Amino acid sequence: MIATIFGGIAASPSARAALRYGAMAVAIVLFLLSIRRSGEHVGRIAERLETTEKANEIQRRMLQAAARRPRDRGELVDRLRDGGF
């Protein structure tokens, strides 16, 4: 029953053209939705990369500050006398 209805619809040239354009419209909509989803995914990845870069920069500055710290009290006194801080 359903097959004969669809067969009758597909037999008409105007119905075939409408089905063809409808299929193309659905394909275009699905393609655009896919692009939007991948764009959102890329945006999240870029945001995560930016956050990681900020954290790495902060950690690098902390390590540099730790490398410049005085090793003992004598070095601290020398730096304070020289105005190194």
Steps between C-alpha positions, in 0.01 A plus 500: 500500500766750605729384219232567240439849640871584489526336158217719373661812643839412351343434158395862457776722350412796717500282814840360404635853460352599836655193663835577338497862622377390840784250529749768399357742756523238775860423401592870509336549840681197641828626355452843658414346836813285475713807428345680797571208731859469384542877542377478857738210561793696356404797717507284813838358403638850436370617836658201673830569322490866607434401862785249490736760353410746778560235766833407340606866489417543869690184588799612293508835682478322835792273405707799386429679827599188693825479303585862592432461872786529748658166588576578864488780756838634398393544140175659618693751713734577209207560266329723755820703548545536123133595449436193284136472601 
